[in-house]
Amino acid sequence: MTLTQEEAHRLFEYRDGELFWKEMTTNKTGNIVGQIAGYIHPHGYRLIRVHGYQYKAHRLMFLYHHGYIPEFVDHINGVKNDNRIENLRSATKAQNCQNSARKSHNTSCIKGISKMPRQDLWRARIQANSKKYEIGGFKTKELATEFLELLRDLTHGEFANHGFKGALA
């Protein structure tokens, strides 16, 4: 079953980034009128079960406000359970990846920057427009970072994330 905007409006009420149940869909899912729909999954996203199907809340939020669910819904600030409509935008897979935070295994503490093996130089890596770029030979981590941030701003545009939005604590 494909959920429609009309169905979403019938089932939910939107308040400050949350969907609240307006009516019961079944006794088995535990949805209670007036309570926030769904639960926070260990990966950080709020999940909501409707008519036997599980949806990520940000996708339902986008449907509720815009009438369709795009290929990807991007959290502008990178916070997975911040589902305020002003924090959500339609995105492609590539754009959604461009807005990702620094990975936890990154040892330089700077997104896209790494130390070159056996050399006292730094390397900058980025992917843009389905192409991978690797530029090495920077004498300092700061120079590599400055270069990469300029390149990221040029190639990723509004989806550029230098690793700080939604970053690890």
DRENPA-3360 file (N, C-alpha, C; in nm, 2 decimals, always signed):
BEGIN
1 = MTLTQEEA = +0.08/-0.12/+0.00/+0.00/+0.00/+0.00/+0.09/+0.13/+0.00 ~ +0.06/+0.22/-0.09/+0.13/+0.34/-0.09/+0.06/+0.45/-0.01 ~ +0.12/+0.50/+0.09/+0.06/+0.60/+0.17/+0.05/+0.74/+0.10 ~ -0.06/+0.80/+0.11/-0.08/+0.93/+0.04/-0.07/+1.05/+0.14 ~ -0.06/+1.17/+0.09/-0.06/+1.28/+0.18/-0.19/+1.30/+0.26 ~ -0.30/+1.27/+0.19/-0.43/+1.27/+0.26/-0.44/+1.17/+0.37 ~ -0.39/+1.05/+0.35/-0.38/+0.95/+0.46/-0.29/+1.00/+0.57 ~ -0.18/+1.06/+0.54/-0.09/+1.11/+0.64/-0.16/+1.22/+0.72;
9 = HRLFEYRD = -0.23/+1.31/+0.66/-0.30/+1.41/+0.73/-0.41/+1.36/+0.82 ~ -0.47/+1.25/+0.77/-0.58/+1.18/+0.85/-0.52/+1.11/+0.98 ~ -0.41/+1.05/+0.96/-0.35/+0.98/+1.07/-0.27/+1.06/+1.17 ~ -0.20/+1.17/+1.12/-0.11/+1.24/+1.21/-0.14/+1.39/+1.22 ~ -0.08/+1.44/+1.33/-0.08/+1.59/+1.34/+0.07/+1.62/+1.36 ~ +0.11/+1.73/+1.28/+0.25/+1.78/+1.29/+0.26/+1.88/+1.40 ~ +0.36/+1.87/+1.48/+0.39/+1.97/+1.58/+0.54/+1.97/+1.60 ~ +0.61/+2.08/+1.56/+0.75/+2.11/+1.58/+0.84/+1.99/+1.56;
17 = GELFWKEM = +0.83/+1.93/+1.44/+0.92/+1.83/+1.40/+0.88/+1.69/+1.44 ~ +0.76/+1.67/+1.50/+0.71/+1.54/+1.54/+0.58/+1.51/+1.48 ~ +0.55/+1.39/+1.45/+0.41/+1.35/+1.41/+0.35/+1.28/+1.53 ~ +0.23/+1.32/+1.56/+0.15/+1.27/+1.67/+0.03/+1.20/+1.61 ~ -0.01/+1.08/+1.67/-0.12/+1.00/+1.62/-0.25/+1.08/+1.64 ~ -0.33/+1.09/+1.54/-0.47/+1.15/+1.54/-0.57/+1.04/+1.55 ~ -0.54/+0.92/+1.50/-0.64/+0.81/+1.51/-0.56/+0.68/+1.52 ~ -0.63/+0.58/+1.57/-0.57/+0.44/+1.58/-0.58/+0.38/+1.44;
25 = TTNKTGNI = -0.47/+0.30/+1.41/-0.47/+0.23/+1.28/-0.49/+0.08/+1.31 ~ -0.45/+0.03/+1.43/-0.46/-0.11/+1.47/-0.43/-0.11/+1.62 ~ -0.48/-0.22/+1.68/-0.45/-0.24/+1.82/-0.31/-0.29/+1.85 ~ -0.25/-0.36/+1.74/-0.13/-0.43/+1.76/-0.01/-0.34/+1.76 ~ -0.01/-0.22/+1.69/+0.11/-0.14/+1.68/+0.13/-0.05/+1.80 ~ +0.03/-0.04/+1.89/+0.05/+0.04/+2.01/+0.04/+0.19/+1.99 ~ -0.01/+0.23/+1.87/-0.03/+0.38/+1.85/-0.14/+0.43/+1.94 ~ -0.11/+0.53/+2.01/-0.21/+0.59/+2.10/-0.24/+0.74/+2.06;
33 = VGQIAGYI = -0.36/+0.77/+2.04/-0.40/+0.90/+2.00/-0.34/+1.01/+2.09 ~ -0.27/+1.11/+2.03/-0.21/+1.21/+2.11/-0.07/+1.19/+2.14 ~ -0.01/+1.07/+2.12/+0.13/+1.04/+2.15/+0.21/+1.05/+2.02 ~ +0.34/+1.08/+2.05/+0.44/+1.09/+1.93/+0.44/+0.95/+1.86 ~ +0.43/+0.95/+1.73/+0.43/+0.82/+1.66/+0.57/+0.77/+1.65 ~ +0.58/+0.64/+1.66/+0.70/+0.57/+1.64/+0.80/+0.56/+1.75 ~ +0.92/+0.52/+1.72/+1.03/+0.51/+1.82/+1.16/+0.54/+1.76 ~ +1.26/+0.57/+1.84/+1.40/+0.60/+1.79/+1.47/+0.47/+1.78;
41 = HPHGYRLI = +1.52/+0.43/+1.66/+1.60/+0.31/+1.63/+1.74/+0.34/+1.68 ~ +1.81/+0.23/+1.72/+1.95/+0.25/+1.76/+2.04/+0.33/+1.66 ~ +2.01/+0.33/+1.53/+2.08/+0.40/+1.43/+2.05/+0.55/+1.43 ~ +1.95/+0.59/+1.52/+1.93/+0.73/+1.53/+1.80/+0.79/+1.46 ~ +1.74/+0.71/+1.37/+1.62/+0.75/+1.30/+1.50/+0.72/+1.38 ~ +1.40/+0.80/+1.37/+1.27/+0.77/+1.42/+1.19/+0.68/+1.32 ~ +1.14/+0.57/+1.36/+1.06/+0.48/+1.27/+0.92/+0.47/+1.31 ~ +0.83/+0.47/+1.21/+0.68/+0.47/+1.24/+0.62/+0.36/+1.15;
49 = RVHGYQYK = +0.54/+0.27/+1.22/+0.47/+0.16/+1.15/+0.33/+0.21/+1.12 ~ +0.30/+0.20/+0.99/+0.16/+0.23/+0.94/+0.11/+0.12/+0.85 ~ +0.00/+0.07/+0.89/-0.07/-0.04/+0.81/+0.03/-0.15/+0.77 ~ +0.11/-0.19/+0.87/+0.20/-0.30/+0.85/+0.34/-0.27/+0.79 ~ +0.35/-0.15/+0.74/+0.48/-0.10/+0.68/+0.55/-0.01/+0.77 ~ +0.69/-0.02/+0.77/+0.77/+0.07/+0.86/+0.83/+0.18/+0.77 ~ +0.81/+0.30/+0.82/+0.86/+0.42/+0.75/+0.96/+0.49/+0.84 ~ +1.06/+0.56/+0.78/+1.14/+0.65/+0.85/+1.06/+0.78/+0.87;
57 = AHRLMFLY = +1.06/+0.83/+0.99/+0.97/+0.95/+1.01/+1.00/+1.07/+0.92 ~ +1.12/+1.09/+0.88/+1.15/+1.20/+0.80/+1.09/+1.19/+0.66 ~ +1.07/+1.06/+0.61/+1.01/+1.04/+0.49/+0.86/+1.07/+0.50 ~ +0.80/+1.03/+0.61/+0.66/+1.06/+0.63/+0.63/+1.21/+0.65 ~ +0.73/+1.27/+0.71/+0.72/+1.42/+0.73/+0.72/+1.49/+0.60 ~ +0.81/+1.45/+0.51/+0.82/+1.51/+0.38/+0.69/+1.49/+0.30 ~ +0.64/+1.37/+0.31/+0.51/+1.34/+0.24/+0.40/+1.42/+0.30 ~ +0.39/+1.43/+0.43/+0.29/+1.51/+0.50/+0.29/+1.66/+0.45;
65 = HHGYIPEF = +0.40/+1.72/+0.43/+0.41/+1.86/+0.39/+0.42/+1.88/+0.23 ~ +0.48/+1.79/+0.16/+0.50/+1.81/+0.02/+0.42/+1.72/-0.08 ~ +0.36/+1.62/-0.02/+0.27/+1.53/-0.10/+0.34/+1.42/-0.18 ~ +0.47/+1.40/-0.16/+0.54/+1.29/-0.22/+0.66/+1.26/-0.14 ~ +0.72/+1.14/-0.16/+0.84/+1.10/-0.10/+0.95/+1.09/-0.20 ~ +1.05/+1.17/-0.19/+1.16/+1.17/-0.29/+1.25/+1.05/-0.27 ~ +1.34/+1.03/-0.37/+1.44/+0.92/-0.36/+1.51/+0.92/-0.22 ~ +1.56/+1.04/-0.18/+1.63/+1.06/-0.05/+1.58/+1.18/+0.01;
73 = VDHINGVK = +1.56/+1.18/+0.14/+1.53/+1.30/+0.22/+1.65/+1.33/+0.31 ~ +1.71/+1.45/+0.29/+1.83/+1.48/+0.35/+1.80/+1.57/+0.47 ~ +1.87/+1.54/+0.59/+1.86/+1.63/+0.71/+1.97/+1.73/+0.69 ~ +1.93/+1.86/+0.67/+2.03/+1.96/+0.64/+2.13/+1.98/+0.75 ~ +2.09/+1.97/+0.88/+2.19/+1.98/+0.99/+2.26/+1.85/+1.02 ~ +2.23/+1.74/+0.96/+2.29/+1.62/+0.98/+2.24/+1.54/+1.10 ~ +2.14/+1.59/+1.17/+2.09/+1.52/+1.29/+1.98/+1.43/+1.25 ~ +1.99/+1.30/+1.27/+1.90/+1.20/+1.21/+1.76/+1.21/+1.26;
81 = NDNRIENL = +1.74/+1.26/+1.39/+1.60/+1.26/+1.44/+1.55/+1.40/+1.45 ~ +1.61/+1.50/+1.38/+1.56/+1.64/+1.38/+1.48/+1.65/+1.25 ~ +1.35/+1.62/+1.27/+1.26/+1.61/+1.15/+1.17/+1.73/+1.13 ~ +1.22/+1.85/+1.18/+1.14/+1.97/+1.15/+1.15/+1.99/+1.00 ~ +1.03/+2.03/+0.94/+1.03/+2.03/+0.80/+1.13/+2.13/+0.74 ~ +1.16/+2.23/+0.81/+1.26/+2.33/+0.76/+1.41/+2.27/+0.76 ~ +1.42/+2.15/+0.82/+1.55/+2.08/+0.82/+1.56/+1.97/+0.72 ~ +1.45/+1.95/+0.64/+1.45/+1.84/+0.55/+1.44/+1.89/+0.40;
89 = RSATKAQN = +1.51/+1.82/+0.31/+1.51/+1.86/+0.17/+1.52/+1.74/+0.09 ~ +1.47/+1.74/-0.03/+1.48/+1.64/-0.13/+1.62/+1.63/-0.18 ~ +1.67/+1.51/-0.20/+1.81/+1.49/-0.24/+1.83/+1.37/-0.33 ~ +1.93/+1.36/-0.40/+1.97/+1.24/-0.47/+2.06/+1.16/-0.37 ~ +2.10/+1.04/-0.41/+2.19/+0.96/-0.32/+2.32/+1.03/-0.31 ~ +2.37/+1.09/-0.42/+2.50/+1.16/-0.41/+2.50/+1.28/-0.32 ~ +2.39/+1.36/-0.34/+2.38/+1.48/-0.25/+2.37/+1.44/-0.10 ~ +2.29/+1.33/-0.08/+2.28/+1.29/+0.06/+2.41/+1.25/+0.12;
97 = CQNSARKS = +2.49/+1.18/+0.04/+2.63/+1.14/+0.08/+2.72/+1.26/+0.10 ~ +2.71/+1.36/+0.02/+2.79/+1.48/+0.03/+2.76/+1.55/+0.16 ~ +2.64/+1.54/+0.21/+2.61/+1.61/+0.34/+2.64/+1.52/+0.46 ~ +2.72/+1.42/+0.45/+2.75/+1.33/+0.56/+2.86/+1.39/+0.65 ~ +2.86/+1.34/+0.77/+2.96/+1.39/+0.87/+3.08/+1.31/+0.85 ~ +3.19/+1.35/+0.93/+3.31/+1.28/+0.93/+3.29/+1.14/+0.99 ~ +3.36/+1.04/+0.93/+3.34/+0.90/+0.97/+3.42/+0.88/+1.10 ~ +3.37/+0.79/+1.18/+3.42/+0.77/+1.32/+3.56/+0.71/+1.31;
105 = HNTSCIKG = +3.60/+0.64/+1.20/+3.74/+0.58/+1.20/+3.84/+0.68/+1.14 ~ +3.80/+0.80/+1.11/+3.89/+0.90/+1.06/+3.99/+0.94/+1.16 ~ +4.12/+0.92/+1.13/+4.23/+0.95/+1.23/+4.28/+1.09/+1.23 ~ +4.25/+1.17/+1.12/+4.30/+1.30/+1.11/+4.21/+1.40/+1.18 ~ +4.09/+1.36/+1.21/+3.98/+1.44/+1.27/+3.93/+1.54/+1.17 ~ +3.96/+1.53/+1.04/+3.92/+1.62/+0.94/+3.86/+1.54/+0.83 ~ +3.74/+1.56/+0.79/+3.67/+1.49/+0.68/+3.75/+1.50/+0.55 ~ +3.79/+1.38/+0.49/+3.86/+1.38/+0.36/+4.01/+1.40/+0.37;
113 = ISKMPRQD = +4.07/+1.41/+0.49/+4.21/+1.44/+0.50/+4.28/+1.32/+0.57 ~ +4.39/+1.28/+0.51/+4.47/+1.17/+0.57/+4.62/+1.19/+0.55 ~ +4.69/+1.13/+0.64/+4.84/+1.14/+0.63/+4.88/+1.03/+0.53 ~ +4.98/+1.07/+0.44/+5.03/+0.98/+0.34/+5.13/+0.89/+0.40 ~ +5.11/+0.76/+0.37/+5.20/+0.66/+0.43/+5.35/+0.68/+0.40 ~ +5.43/+0.67/+0.50/+5.58/+0.68/+0.48/+5.63/+0.81/+0.43 ~ +5.54/+0.91/+0.44/+5.58/+1.05/+0.41/+5.53/+1.15/+0.51 ~ +5.59/+1.26/+0.52/+5.54/+1.36/+0.61/+5.46/+1.46/+0.54;
121 = LWRARIQA = +5.36/+1.41/+0.46/+5.27/+1.49/+0.38/+5.13/+1.45/+0.40 ~ +5.04/+1.54/+0.36/+4.89/+1.52/+0.38/+4.82/+1.50/+0.24 ~ +4.72/+1.43/+0.24/+4.64/+1.40/+0.12/+4.49/+1.44/+0.14 ~ +4.43/+1.50/+0.04/+4.29/+1.54/+0.04/+4.22/+1.45/-0.06 ~ +4.10/+1.39/-0.02/+4.02/+1.30/-0.10/+3.88/+1.35/-0.10 ~ +3.81/+1.34/-0.22/+3.67/+1.39/-0.23/+3.61/+1.31/-0.35 ~ +3.48/+1.29/-0.34/+3.41/+1.24/-0.45/+3.31/+1.34/-0.50 ~ +3.30/+1.37/-0.63/+3.21/+1.47/-0.68/+3.17/+1.43/-0.82;
129 = NSKKYEIG = +3.04/+1.44/-0.85/+2.99/+1.41/-0.99/+3.04/+1.27/-1.04 ~ +3.03/+1.17/-0.95/+3.06/+1.03/-0.98/+3.21/+1.01/-1.00 ~ +3.30/+1.10/-0.97/+3.44/+1.09/-0.98/+3.51/+1.10/-0.85 ~ +3.61/+1.02/-0.83/+3.69/+1.03/-0.71/+3.82/+1.11/-0.74 ~ +3.85/+1.21/-0.65/+3.97/+1.29/-0.66/+4.06/+1.27/-0.54 ~ +4.19/+1.26/-0.57/+4.28/+1.24/-0.46/+4.40/+1.33/-0.49 ~ +4.42/+1.43/-0.40/+4.53/+1.53/-0.43/+4.62/+1.52/-0.30 ~ +4.75/+1.48/-0.33/+4.84/+1.46/-0.22/+4.96/+1.56/-0.23;
137 = GFKTKELA = +5.04/+1.56/-0.12/+5.16/+1.64/-0.12/+5.15/+1.77/-0.05 ~ +5.05/+1.79/+0.04/+5.04/+1.91/+0.12/+5.13/+1.90/+0.24 ~ +5.20/+2.01/+0.26/+5.30/+2.01/+0.37/+5.24/+2.01/+0.51 ~ +5.12/+2.07/+0.52/+5.05/+2.07/+0.65/+4.90/+2.02/+0.63 ~ +4.85/+1.97/+0.74/+4.71/+1.93/+0.74/+4.62/+2.05/+0.72 ~ +4.66/+2.17/+0.77/+4.58/+2.29/+0.75/+4.56/+2.33/+0.60 ~ +4.67/+2.32/+0.53/+4.67/+2.35/+0.38/+4.58/+2.25/+0.31 ~ +4.59/+2.12/+0.34/+4.51/+2.02/+0.27/+4.36/+2.05/+0.30;
145 = TEFLELLR = +4.33/+2.09/+0.43/+4.20/+2.11/+0.47/+4.14/+2.23/+0.40 ~ +4.22/+2.34/+0.39/+4.17/+2.46/+0.32/+4.14/+2.43/+0.17 ~ +4.23/+2.36/+0.11/+4.21/+2.33/-0.03/+4.08/+2.24/-0.05 ~ +4.07/+2.14/+0.04/+3.96/+2.05/+0.02/+3.82/+2.12/+0.05 ~ +3.82/+2.21/+0.15/+3.70/+2.28/+0.18/+3.66/+2.37/+0.06 ~ +3.75/+2.43/-0.01/+3.72/+2.51/-0.13/+3.67/+2.43/-0.24 ~ +3.73/+2.31/-0.26/+3.69/+2.22/-0.36/+3.55/+2.16/-0.33 ~ +3.53/+2.13/-0.20/+3.40/+2.08/-0.16/+3.29/+2.18/-0.18;
153 = DLTHGEFA = +3.31/+2.31/-0.15/+3.21/+2.41/-0.17/+3.18/+2.43/-0.32 ~ +3.28/+2.42/-0.40/+3.26/+2.43/-0.55/+3.18/+2.31/-0.61 ~ +3.21/+2.19/-0.56/+3.15/+2.07/-0.63/+3.03/+2.03/-0.56 ~ +3.01/+2.05/-0.43/+2.89/+2.00/-0.36/+2.79/+2.11/-0.34 ~ +2.82/+2.23/-0.35/+2.72/+2.34/-0.34/+2.66/+2.34/-0.21 ~ +2.52/+2.35/-0.21/+2.45/+2.36/-0.08/+2.45/+2.23/+0.00 ~ +2.50/+2.12/-0.05/+2.51/+2.00/+0.02/+2.65/+1.98/+0.08 ~ +2.74/+2.08/+0.06/+2.87/+2.06/+0.12/+2.87/+2.05/+0.27;
161 = NHGFKGAL = +2.94/+1.95/+0.32/+2.95/+1.93/+0.47/+3.09/+1.91/+0.49 ~ +3.16/+1.99/+0.57/+3.30/+1.98/+0.60/+3.33/+1.89/+0.71 ~ +3.22/+1.82/+0.76/+3.24/+1.72/+0.86/+3.20/+1.76/+1.00 ~ +3.14/+1.88/+1.01/+3.10/+1.93/+1.14/+2.95/+1.92/+1.17 ~ +2.87/+1.93/+1.07/+2.72/+1.92/+1.09/+2.69/+1.77/+1.13 ~ +2.62/+1.75/+1.24/+2.58/+1.62/+1.28/+2.71/+1.54/+1.32 ~ +2.82/+1.61/+1.35/+2.94/+1.54/+1.37/+2.94/+1.46/+1.50 ~ +3.04/+1.38/+1.51/+3.06/+1.29/+1.63/+3.09/+1.38/+1.75;
169 = A = +3.04/+1.34/+1.87/+3.07/+1.42/+1.99/+3.21/+1.38/+2.04;
% end
